Amino acid sequence: MSIIGIDKEKCSNCNQCIQECGRGYFSVGEDGQVLFNDNSIGCNICGHCIAICPEDAIETKNLDNVESYSGTDSPENFVDSDKLLKFLRAKRSIRRYKNKKVPKELLEKVFEAMRYAPSAGNARAWRYLIVSDPEKIKKLDEEIIKVNYEYLGFQSAEQALEYMKSSGRTLFYDAPHLIVLYYRTVEKHTVMVGLRANDAGIALTYGMLEAESLGLGTCWIGMVQGAVARNKEILKILGIKGMVLGAFTLGYPAVKYRRAVPRPPLKIKGLD
Ligand SMILES: Cc1cc2nc3c(=O)[nH]c(=O)nc-3n(C[C@H](O)[C@H](O)[C@H](O)COP(=O)(O)O)c2cc1C
């Protein structure tokens, strides 16, 4: 367990941790002092007790240091809503990249953003892989085309590969990096598969938005995840085991878009 107690010297018995924790880790003792109970149904380390405590009195073990910075009580002040909407509207999936690797400091920022994505039950079961070897990306491209030739509109894998070769097209758009999100175990239960897929979508989106804010481009490549289940060679090339639930290309865009694009209105019930 990573939340291990309360620093009694610091605790002001404000009871905020009791109200915040849905799992009964905190209660009031007979003397009116807040108690830490480690007999509850299991902490998922959501960290709300840490976040809410005015005295920083929650004791932890094996967790990284809680970084303190001003403004976490009003996150809306970090971004301007109109600017955020403009940013989201201007973000495009990038399919043309410069032949230039992204420096490690920026790659780390993209991963750092994905670290803060929410996940069902705070499971954070995802793992990541970055592929930056062009030969490996080429091999992946071929193996994925082999199992997706019909989807791509070809009669056979050979025909698809021949077309891609002669037209100079690639599934990964010659991006210098491919970021893959995977799980070590293959989920069998449909509910869990759905939740893991949700987690993957959110986490990768966090990474793609961070990349956009750094002047980088990304494109989710949906064919990767589907192909993995049908061609085990792909896992071998990636050097991983388990289940892939998302992947995106990453690099410097070789294109600048001049305007936002139209989108159909949402169909929303109940918003009168
Ligand atoms: C789950 C998912 C899978 C996608 N798979 C691919 C893909 O395999 N190849 C590709 O070029 N774009 C892919 N895209 C990008 C979409 O085509 C793109 O988001 C959509 O056309 C809207 O364009 P925009 O992202 O530039 O606004 C995928 C996007 C998502 C969310």
The ligand as an ORCA input file, in Angstrom:
! r2SCAN-3c Opt
* xyz 0 1
  C      -8.779      5.704    -33.145
  C      -8.236      6.421    -34.362
  C      -7.632      5.710    -35.364
  C      -7.101      6.361    -36.488
  N      -6.421      5.654    -37.422
  C      -5.808      6.307    -38.444
  C      -4.993      5.598    -39.393
  O      -4.799      4.388    -39.314
  N      -4.404      6.314    -40.375
  C      -4.572      7.676    -40.493
  O      -4.017      8.269    -41.407
  N      -5.341      8.361    -39.626
  C      -5.953      7.717    -38.605
  N      -6.693      8.416    -37.673
  C      -6.847      9.879    -37.818
  C      -8.269     10.235    -38.303
  O      -8.391      9.882    -39.640
  C      -8.458     11.745    -38.071
  O      -8.497     12.007    -36.696
  C      -9.738     12.274    -38.701
  O      -9.695     12.135    -40.090
  C      -9.948     13.758    -38.359
  O      -8.875     14.537    -38.810
  P      -8.019     15.421    -37.790
  O      -7.509     14.510    -36.695
  O      -6.920     16.011    -38.593
  O      -8.961     16.459    -37.228
  C      -7.228      7.775    -36.587
  C      -7.851      8.484    -35.559
  C      -8.335      7.829    -34.457
  C      -8.965      8.645    -33.330
*
